[in-house]
Amino acid sequence: MKLIRLGGIAIFLASAFSADVMAAGNDYLCTIEKLSLAGGDSGVVYEFYKKNYIGKQFTVERASGLMAGALKNSYLTKPQVIDWGSKENSYKVITTMRREQGVGAGSNIYALTIVEYEQGPKKPFIFLENDKVYFGHCEHF
């Protein structure tokens, strides 16, 4: 720990600030492996999503929870990290958008869970986007 004096005020700084900030150090690169739709996993709509998302990638900025690439979780509202993940818990991010926050077309919910405590470099994920669920794995980068 360091002691810094500024104008007679002593400020203690931990070398890594806090456990939460340390946990937020490594971003993720994620690959979509499968998906499921509330309306069923067959038909034209399902095949469209399957063709356009399976095998695609997205990134997750750990500090903010922001997703970019094939899947996104922020259009007009910011994501909120609710758990940094650990050896016992998953990394979790939620984003909501009420009807009045958007263009008036409707509300949206997004929830990402990455199983941080999974052994090995590949961490399973699940992402809920309204009536669609995506599954795959993420790796730190």
SEGUVO-146925 format. One record per residue: x, y, z of N, C-alpha, C in turn; residue number from 1; residue in three letters. Coordinates in steps of 0.1 Angstrom, whole numbers. Atoms other than C-alpha are relative to their C-alpha. Last residue first. Example, Ala and Ser with C-alpha at 12.3 -4.5 7.8 and 13.67 -1.06 7.14 Angstrom:
% residues 2
n.u->-9&n.v->-11&n.w->0&ca.u->137&ca.v->-11&ca.w->71&c.u->-8&c.v->11&c.w->8&k->2&r->SER
n.u->9&n.v->-12&n.w->0&ca.u->123&ca.v->-45&ca.w->78&c.u->9&c.v->12&c.w->0&k->1&r->ALA
% end
This chain:
% residues 141
n.u->-10&n.v->-5&n.w->9&ca.u->-78&ca.v->-115&ca.w->-247&c.u->5&c.v->13&c.w->4&k->141&r->PHE
n.u->-6&n.v->-13&n.w->-3&ca.u->-99&ca.v->-137&ca.w->-224&c.u->10&c.v->4&c.w->-11&k->140&r->HIS
n.u->-14&n.v->1&n.w->-5&ca.u->-118&ca.v->-165&ca.w->-240&c.u->5&c.v->14&c.w->3&k->139&r->GLU
n.u->-8&n.v->-12&n.w->0&ca.u->-156&ca.v->-168&ca.w->-245&c.u->14&c.v->-3&c.w->5&k->138&r->CYS
n.u->-10&n.v->-1&n.w->-10&ca.u->-178&ca.v->-198&ca.w->-254&c.u->8&c.v->13&c.w->-2&k->137&r->HIS
n.u->-13&n.v->1&n.w->6&ca.u->-211&ca.v->-204&ca.w->-270&c.u->11&c.v->0&c.w->11&k->136&r->GLY
n.u->-9&n.v->8&n.w->-8&ca.u->-248&ca.v->-201&ca.w->-265&c.u->13&c.v->-1&c.w->-7&k->135&r->PHE
n.u->-12&n.v->4&n.w->7&ca.u->-274&ca.v->-176&ca.w->-278&c.u->10&c.v->-7&c.w->10&k->134&r->TYR
n.u->-11&n.v->4&n.w->-9&ca.u->-309&ca.v->-172&ca.w->-266&c.u->11&c.v->-5&c.w->-8&k->133&r->VAL
n.u->-11&n.v->8&n.w->5&ca.u->-336&ca.v->-153&ca.w->-285&c.u->11&c.v->-3&c.w->10&k->132&r->LYS
n.u->5&n.v->14&n.w->2&ca.u->-369&ca.v->-139&ca.w->-273&c.u->10&c.v->-10&c.w->-7&k->131&r->ASP
n.u->15&n.v->1&n.w->1&ca.u->-356&ca.v->-106&ca.w->-258&c.u->-4&c.v->-15&c.w->-1&k->130&r->ASN
n.u->4&n.v->-12&n.w->7&ca.u->-318&ca.v->-110&ca.w->-263&c.u->-15&c.v->-1&c.w->-3&k->129&r->GLU
n.u->15&n.v->-2&n.w->3&ca.u->-306&ca.v->-135&ca.w->-238&c.u->-2&c.v->13&c.w->-6&k->128&r->LEU
n.u->5&n.v->-14&n.w->2&ca.u->-269&ca.v->-144&ca.w->-239&c.u->-14&c.v->0&c.w->-4&k->127&r->PHE
n.u->14&n.v->0&n.w->4&ca.u->-254&ca.v->-176&ca.w->-225&c.u->-4&c.v->15&c.w->-1&k->126&r->ILE
n.u->9&n.v->-11&n.w->-2&ca.u->-217&ca.v->-181&ca.w->-222&c.u->-14&c.v->-3&c.w->-4&k->125&r->PHE
n.u->13&n.v->0&n.w->7&ca.u->-192&ca.v->-209&ca.w->-217&c.u->-8&c.v->13&c.w->3&k->124&r->PRO
n.u->10&n.v->-2&n.w->-10&ca.u->-156&ca.v->-200&ca.w->-207&c.u->-14&c.v->0&c.w->-7&k->123&r->LYS
n.u->13&n.v->-2&n.w->6&ca.u->-128&ca.v->-214&ca.w->-228&c.u->-11&c.v->0&c.w->11&k->122&r->LYS
n.u->1&n.v->-13&n.w->6&ca.u->-94&ca.v->-209&ca.w->-212&c.u->-14&c.v->3&c.w->-6&k->121&r->PRO
n.u->-5&n.v->-1&n.w->14&ca.u->-96&ca.v->-238&ca.w->-188&c.u->-3&c.v->14&c.w->-6&k->120&r->GLY
n.u->-15&n.v->3&n.w->2&ca.u->-117&ca.v->-245&ca.w->-157&c.u->4&c.v->1&c.w->-15&k->119&r->GLN
n.u->-2&n.v->12&n.w->8&ca.u->-152&ca.v->-228&ca.w->-156&c.u->16&c.v->-2&c.w->-2&k->118&r->GLU
n.u->-6&n.v->10&n.w->-8&ca.u->-153&ca.v->-201&ca.w->-129&c.u->3&c.v->-14&c.w->-7&k->117&r->TYR
n.u->-14&n.v->-4&n.w->-2&ca.u->-159&ca.v->-173&ca.w->-154&c.u->7&c.v->-11&c.w->8&k->116&r->GLU
n.u->-3&n.v->9&n.w->-11&ca.u->-192&ca.v->-189&ca.w->-166&c.u->15&c.v->2&c.w->3&k->115&r->VAL
n.u->-12&n.v->8&n.w->4&ca.u->-201&ca.v->-159&ca.w->-188&c.u->5&c.v->-8&c.w->12&k->114&r->ILE
n.u->-7&n.v->7&n.w->-11&ca.u->-236&ca.v->-146&ca.w->-183&c.u->11&c.v->-8&c.w->-6&k->113&r->THR
n.u->-11&n.v->8&n.w->3&ca.u->-251&ca.v->-119&ca.w->-206&c.u->6&c.v->-7&c.w->12&k->112&r->LEU
n.u->-6&n.v->5&n.w->-12&ca.u->-286&ca.v->-104&ca.w->-202&c.u->11&c.v->-10&c.w->-5&k->111&r->ALA
n.u->-12&n.v->8&n.w->3&ca.u->-303&ca.v->-82&ca.w->-227&c.u->7&c.v->-5&c.w->12&k->110&r->TYR
n.u->-8&n.v->5&n.w->-11&ca.u->-338&ca.v->-68&ca.w->-224&c.u->11&c.v->-8&c.w->-6&k->109&r->ILE
n.u->-9&n.v->10&n.w->3&ca.u->-357&ca.v->-46&ca.w->-249&c.u->7&c.v->-4&c.w->13&k->108&r->ASN
n.u->-11&n.v->2&n.w->-10&ca.u->-387&ca.v->-24&ca.w->-249&c.u->9&c.v->-11&c.w->-4&k->107&r->SER
n.u->1&n.v->10&n.w->-9&ca.u->-408&ca.v->-13&ca.w->-279&c.u->11&c.v->0&c.w->10&k->106&r->GLY
n.u->4&n.v->12&n.w->6&ca.u->-411&ca.v->8&ca.w->-310&c.u->-2&c.v->-12&c.w->10&k->105&r->ALA
n.u->14&n.v->3&n.w->-3&ca.u->-411&ca.v->41&ca.w->-292&c.u->-5&c.v->-13&c.w->-6&k->104&r->GLY
n.u->8&n.v->-7&n.w->11&ca.u->-378&ca.v->52&ca.w->-308&c.u->-15&c.v->-2&c.w->2&k->103&r->VAL
n.u->-3&n.v->3&n.w->14&ca.u->-360&ca.v->42&ca.w->-276&c.u->-7&c.v->8&c.w->-10&k->102&r->GLY
n.u->-15&n.v->-3&n.w->2&ca.u->-360&ca.v->53&ca.w->-240&c.u->4&c.v->-2&c.w->-15&k->101&r->GLN
n.u->-2&n.v->-15&n.w->1&ca.u->-399&ca.v->56&ca.w->-239&c.u->15&c.v->4&c.w->-2&k->100&r->GLU
n.u->6&n.v->-6&n.w->13&ca.u->-402&ca.v->19&ca.w->-247&c.u->3&c.v->14&c.w->-2&k->99&r->ARG
n.u->15&n.v->-2&n.w->0&ca.u->-379&ca.v->9&ca.w->-219&c.u->-5&c.v->6&c.w->-13&k->98&r->ARG
n.u->5&n.v->-12&n.w->6&ca.u->-344&ca.v->-3&ca.w->-226&c.u->-15&c.v->0&c.w->0&k->97&r->MET
n.u->14&n.v->-1&n.w->2&ca.u->-326&ca.v->-28&ca.w->-204&c.u->-3&c.v->13&c.w->-8&k->96&r->THR
n.u->4&n.v->-12&n.w->6&ca.u->-291&ca.v->-40&ca.w->-202&c.u->-15&c.v->0&c.w->-3&k->95&r->THR
n.u->14&n.v->-2&n.w->5&ca.u->-277&ca.v->-67&ca.w->-180&c.u->-1&c.v->14&c.w->-6&k->94&r->ILE
n.u->3&n.v->-13&n.w->5&ca.u->-241&ca.v->-80&ca.w->-175&c.u->-15&c.v->1&c.w->-4&k->93&r->VAL
n.u->13&n.v->-2&n.w->4&ca.u->-229&ca.v->-110&ca.w->-155&c.u->-2&c.v->15&c.w->-4&k->92&r->LYS
n.u->0&n.v->-14&n.w->4&ca.u->-195&ca.v->-126&ca.w->-150&c.u->-14&c.v->3&c.w->-6&k->91&r->TYR
n.u->-1&n.v->-3&n.w->14&ca.u->-202&ca.v->-160&ca.w->-134&c.u->1&c.v->16&c.w->-1&k->90&r->SER
n.u->11&n.v->-6&n.w->6&ca.u->-195&ca.v->-168&ca.w->-97&c.u->3&c.v->3&c.w->-15&k->89&r->ASN
n.u->13&n.v->5&n.w->-4&ca.u->-174&ca.v->-191&ca.w->-76&c.u->-12&c.v->6&c.w->-7&k->88&r->GLU
n.u->-2&n.v->15&n.w->0&ca.u->-138&ca.v->-187&ca.w->-89&c.u->-14&c.v->-7&c.w->4&k->87&r->LYS
n.u->-10&n.v->4&n.w->-10&ca.u->-148&ca.v->-151&ca.w->-97&c.u->1&c.v->-15&c.w->-2&k->86&r->SER
n.u->-4&n.v->14&n.w->1&ca.u->-171&ca.v->-131&ca.w->-119&c.u->12&c.v->-3&c.w->9&k->85&r->GLY
n.u->-12&n.v->1&n.w->8&ca.u->-174&ca.v->-94&ca.w->-122&c.u->5&c.v->-14&c.w->-2&k->84&r->TRP
n.u->-9&n.v->9&n.w->-7&ca.u->-211&ca.v->-94&ca.w->-111&c.u->13&c.v->-1&c.w->-9&k->83&r->ASP
n.u->5&n.v->3&n.w->-13&ca.u->-237&ca.v->-68&ca.w->-119&c.u->8&c.v->-10&c.w->8&k->82&r->ILE
n.u->-6&n.v->12&n.w->-5&ca.u->-221&ca.v->-51&ca.w->-149&c.u->-5&c.v->-3&c.w->14&k->81&r->VAL
n.u->-4&n.v->-1&n.w->-14&ca.u->-246&ca.v->-26&ca.w->-162&c.u->6&c.v->-14&c.w->4&k->80&r->GLN
n.u->0&n.v->12&n.w->-7&ca.u->-250&ca.v->-20&ca.w->-200&c.u->5&c.v->2&c.w->15&k->79&r->PRO
n.u->-13&n.v->6&n.w->-4&ca.u->-256&ca.v->15&ca.w->-212&c.u->-2&c.v->-13&c.w->7&k->78&r->LYS
n.u->-2&n.v->0&n.w->-15&ca.u->-288&ca.v->26&ca.w->-230&c.u->13&c.v->-8&c.w->3&k->77&r->THR
n.u->2&n.v->-13&n.w->-5&ca.u->-294&ca.v->37&ca.w->-266&c.u->2&c.v->1&c.w->15&k->76&r->LEU
n.u->4&n.v->-8&n.w->12&ca.u->-281&ca.v->7&ca.w->-286&c.u->-2&c.v->15&c.w->5&k->75&r->TYR
n.u->2&n.v->-14&n.w->-3&ca.u->-262&ca.v->-14&ca.w->-261&c.u->-3&c.v->8&c.w->-13&k->74&r->SER
n.u->9&n.v->-2&n.w->-11&ca.u->-262&ca.v->-51&ca.w->-259&c.u->-2&c.v->14&c.w->4&k->73&r->ASN
n.u->-1&n.v->-13&n.w->-7&ca.u->-246&ca.v->-61&ca.w->-292&c.u->-10&c.v->0&c.w->12&k->72&r->LYS
n.u->10&n.v->-3&n.w->-10&ca.u->-240&ca.v->-95&ca.w->-308&c.u->3&c.v->13&c.w->7&k->71&r->LEU
n.u->12&n.v->7&n.w->4&ca.u->-221&ca.v->-101&ca.w->-341&c.u->-12&c.v->2&c.w->10&k->70&r->ALA
n.u->-2&n.v->11&n.w->10&ca.u->-195&ca.v->-75&ca.w->-331&c.u->-14&c.v->-6&c.w->-4&k->69&r->GLY
n.u->-1&n.v->-5&n.w->14&ca.u->-196&ca.v->-53&ca.w->-300&c.u->3&c.v->-12&c.w->-9&k->68&r->ALA
n.u->-2&n.v->11&n.w->10&ca.u->-206&ca.v->-60&ca.w->-264&c.u->0&c.v->7&c.w->-14&k->67&r->MET
n.u->3&n.v->-3&n.w->13&ca.u->-202&ca.v->-34&ca.w->-236&c.u->3&c.v->-11&c.w->-10&k->66&r->LEU
n.u->10&n.v->10&n.w->4&ca.u->-200&ca.v->-48&ca.w->-201&c.u->-4&c.v->2&c.w->-15&k->65&r->GLY
n.u->13&n.v->-6&n.w->2&ca.u->-182&ca.v->-16&ca.w->-190&c.u->-11&c.v->-10&c.w->-3&k->64&r->SER
n.u->3&n.v->-11&n.w->-9&ca.u->-151&ca.v->-30&ca.w->-174&c.u->-13&c.v->6&c.w->-1&k->63&r->ALA
n.u->4&n.v->4&n.w->-14&ca.u->-152&ca.v->-63&ca.w->-191&c.u->-3&c.v->11&c.w->9&k->62&r->ARG
n.u->-9&n.v->-8&n.w->-8&ca.u->-153&ca.v->-51&ca.w->-226&c.u->-4&c.v->-2&c.w->14&k->61&r->GLU
n.u->6&n.v->-5&n.w->-12&ca.u->-171&ca.v->-80&ca.w->-243&c.u->11&c.v->8&c.w->7&k->60&r->VAL
n.u->-9&n.v->-3&n.w->-11&ca.u->-162&ca.v->-89&ca.w->-279&c.u->-8&c.v->5&c.w->12&k->59&r->THR
n.u->2&n.v->-13&n.w->-6&ca.u->-183&ca.v->-106&ca.w->-306&c.u->10&c.v->2&c.w->12&k->58&r->PHE
n.u->-7&n.v->-4&n.w->-12&ca.u->-178&ca.v->-136&ca.w->-329&c.u->-5&c.v->14&c.w->4&k->57&r->GLN
n.u->-4&n.v->-14&n.w->0&ca.u->-197&ca.v->-154&ca.w->-356&c.u->5&c.v->3&c.w->14&k->56&r->LYS
n.u->-14&n.v->-2&n.w->4&ca.u->-197&ca.v->-192&ca.w->-358&c.u->5&c.v->14&c.w->0&k->55&r->GLY
n.u->-8&n.v->11&n.w->-4&ca.u->-235&ca.v->-194&ca.w->-357&c.u->14&c.v->1&c.w->-6&k->54&r->ILE
n.u->-6&n.v->-2&n.w->-13&ca.u->-250&ca.v->-159&ca.w->-362&c.u->9&c.v->-12&c.w->4&k->53&r->TYR
n.u->-7&n.v->-12&n.w->-2&ca.u->-262&ca.v->-153&ca.w->-397&c.u->7&c.v->2&c.w->13&k->52&r->ASN
n.u->-10&n.v->-3&n.w->11&ca.u->-270&ca.v->-188&ca.w->-409&c.u->8&c.v->13&c.w->3&k->51&r->LYS
n.u->-11&n.v->10&n.w->-1&ca.u->-286&ca.v->-198&ca.w->-375&c.u->11&c.v->4&c.w->-11&k->50&r->LYS
n.u->-9&n.v->-3&n.w->-11&ca.u->-306&ca.v->-165&ca.w->-374&c.u->12&c.v->-10&c.w->1&k->49&r->TYR
n.u->-6&n.v->-14&n.w->3&ca.u->-320&ca.v->-170&ca.w->-409&c.u->10&c.v->3&c.w->11&k->48&r->PHE
n.u->-11&n.v->2&n.w->10&ca.u->-326&ca.v->-208&ca.w->-403&c.u->7&c.v->13&c.w->-3&k->47&r->GLU
n.u->-11&n.v->6&n.w->-7&ca.u->-347&ca.v->-199&ca.w->-371&c.u->12&c.v->-2&c.w->-10&k->46&r->TYR
n.u->-6&n.v->-10&n.w->-9&ca.u->-368&ca.v->-174&ca.w->-391&c.u->12&c.v->-6&c.w->8&k->45&r->VAL
n.u->-7&n.v->-10&n.w->7&ca.u->-374&ca.v->-199&ca.w->-419&c.u->7&c.v->10&c.w->9&k->44&r->VAL
n.u->7&n.v->-10&n.w->8&ca.u->-385&ca.v->-228&ca.w->-398&c.u->10&c.v->10&c.w->-6&k->43&r->GLY
n.u->2&n.v->4&n.w->14&ca.u->-371&ca.v->-247&ca.w->-369&c.u->-7&c.v->11&c.w->-8&k->42&r->SER
n.u->-12&n.v->1&n.w->7&ca.u->-359&ca.v->-240&ca.w->-334&c.u->-1&c.v->-7&c.w->-14&k->41&r->ASP
n.u->-4&n.v->13&n.w->5&ca.u->-391&ca.v->-228&ca.w->-319&c.u->13&c.v->0&c.w->-8&k->40&r->GLY
n.u->10&n.v->5&n.w->9&ca.u->-409&ca.v->-196&ca.w->-312&c.u->3&c.v->-14&c.w->-6&k->39&r->GLY
n.u->12&n.v->3&n.w->-8&ca.u->-388&ca.v->-188&ca.w->-281&c.u->-11&c.v->-7&c.w->-9&k->38&r->ALA
n.u->11&n.v->-10&n.w->0&ca.u->-358&ca.v->-190&ca.w->-303&c.u->-12&c.v->-4&c.w->8&k->37&r->LEU
n.u->13&n.v->5&n.w->-2&ca.u->-326&ca.v->-210&ca.w->-296&c.u->-10&c.v->12&c.w->0&k->36&r->SER
n.u->10&n.v->-9&n.w->-5&ca.u->-290&ca.v->-205&ca.w->-305&c.u->-14&c.v->-7&c.w->1&k->35&r->LEU
n.u->14&n.v->4&n.w->3&ca.u->-258&ca.v->-224&ca.w->-311&c.u->-9&c.v->11&c.w->5&k->34&r->LYS
n.u->0&n.v->14&n.w->4&ca.u->-220&ca.v->-220&ca.w->-312&c.u->-14&c.v->-5&c.w->-3&k->33&r->GLU
n.u->13&n.v->5&n.w->-1&ca.u->-215&ca.v->-182&ca.w->-310&c.u->0&c.v->-14&c.w->-6&k->32&r->ILE
n.u->5&n.v->6&n.w->12&ca.u->-179&ca.v->-173&ca.w->-304&c.u->-13&c.v->-6&c.w->2&k->31&r->THR
n.u->10&n.v->10&n.w->-2&ca.u->-167&ca.v->-148&ca.w->-277&c.u->-4&c.v->-6&c.w->-14&k->30&r->CYS
n.u->3&n.v->3&n.w->14&ca.u->-136&ca.v->-127&ca.w->-274&c.u->-9&c.v->-12&c.w->0&k->29&r->LEU
n.u->4&n.v->13&n.w->6&ca.u->-135&ca.v->-114&ca.w->-238&c.u->-2&c.v->1&c.w->-15&k->28&r->TYR
n.u->12&n.v->0&n.w->8&ca.u->-118&ca.v->-85&ca.w->-220&c.u->-2&c.v->-14&c.w->-6&k->27&r->ASP
n.u->-1&n.v->7&n.w->12&ca.u->-93&ca.v->-90&ca.w->-192&c.u->-13&c.v->0&c.w->-8&k->26&r->ASN
n.u->-12&n.v->-2&n.w->8&ca.u->-88&ca.v->-65&ca.w->-164&c.u->0&c.v->-6&c.w->-14&k->25&r->GLY
n.u->5&n.v->-5&n.w->13&ca.u->-123&ca.v->-63&ca.w->-148&c.u->12&c.v->2&c.w->-10&k->24&r->ALA
n.u->8&n.v->10&n.w->7&ca.u->-113&ca.v->-87&ca.w->-120&c.u->-4&c.v->5&c.w->-14&k->23&r->ALA
n.u->-9&n.v->11&n.w->4&ca.u->-85&ca.v->-63&ca.w->-109&c.u->-8&c.v->-10&c.w->-9&k->22&r->MET
n.u->-8&n.v->-6&n.w->11&ca.u->-110&ca.v->-34&ca.w->-107&c.u->9&c.v->-11&c.w->-6&k->21&r->VAL
n.u->9&n.v->-1&n.w->11&ca.u->-133&ca.v->-56&ca.w->-86&c.u->7&c.v->6&c.w->-12&k->20&r->ASP
n.u->1&n.v->13&n.w->7&ca.u->-105&ca.v->-67&ca.w->-63&c.u->-9&c.v->1&c.w->-12&k->19&r->ALA
n.u->10&n.v->9&n.w->-7&ca.u->-97&ca.v->-31&ca.w->-55&c.u->-1&c.v->-13&c.w->-8&k->18&r->SER
n.u->12&n.v->-7&n.w->-3&ca.u->-72&ca.v->-3&ca.w->-63&c.u->-10&c.v->-9&c.w->7&k->17&r->PHE
n.u->10&n.v->4&n.w->10&ca.u->-45&ca.v->-26&ca.w->-76&c.u->-14&c.v->6&c.w->2&k->16&r->ALA
n.u->-7&n.v->2&n.w->13&ca.u->-16&ca.v->-11&ca.w->-57&c.u->-9&c.v->-4&c.w->-11&k->15&r->SER
n.u->-3&n.v->14&n.w->1&ca.u->-39&ca.v->1&ca.w->-29&c.u->6&c.v->-2&c.w->-14&k->14&r->ALA
n.u->3&n.v->6&n.w->13&ca.u->-38&ca.v->38&ca.w->-25&c.u->5&c.v->-14&c.w->0&k->13&r->LEU
n.u->-6&n.v->13&n.w->1&ca.u->-39&ca.v->55&ca.w->9&c.u->-5&c.v->-6&c.w->-14&k->12&r->PHE
n.u->9&n.v->9&n.w->8&ca.u->-45&ca.v->92&ca.w->9&c.u->7&c.v->-13&c.w->-2&k->11&r->ILE
n.u->-6&n.v->13&n.w->4&ca.u->-31&ca.v->115&ca.w->35&c.u->-10&c.v->-9&c.w->-7&k->10&r->ALA
n.u->10&n.v->11&n.w->0&ca.u->-43&ca.v->151&ca.w->34&c.u->7&c.v->-13&c.w->-4&k->9&r->ILE
n.u->2&n.v->3&n.w->-14&ca.u->-17&ca.v->178&ca.w->42&c.u->-10&c.v->-12&c.w->2&k->8&r->GLY
n.u->5&n.v->-11&n.w->-8&ca.u->-20&ca.v->193&ca.w->8&c.u->-3&c.v->-3&c.w->14&k->7&r->GLY
n.u->4&n.v->-11&n.w->9&ca.u->-16&ca.v->159&ca.w->-9&c.u->-6&c.v->11&c.w->8&k->6&r->LEU
n.u->5&n.v->-12&n.w->-7&ca.u->3&ca.v->133&ca.w->10&c.u->-3&c.v->10&c.w->-11&k->5&r->ARG
n.u->-3&n.v->-12&n.w->7&ca.u->5&ca.v->98&ca.w->-6&c.u->-6&c.v->12&c.w->7&k->4&r->ILE
n.u->6&n.v->-11&n.w->-7&ca.u->7&ca.v->66&ca.w->14&c.u->5&c.v->13&c.w->-8&k->3&r->LEU
n.u->-7&n.v->-12&n.w->0&ca.u->12&ca.v->35&ca.w->-7&c.u->-7&c.v->11&c.w->7&k->2&r->LYS
n.u->8&n.v->-12&n.w->0&ca.u->0&ca.v->0&ca.w->0&c.u->9&c.v->12&c.w->0&k->1&r->MET
% end
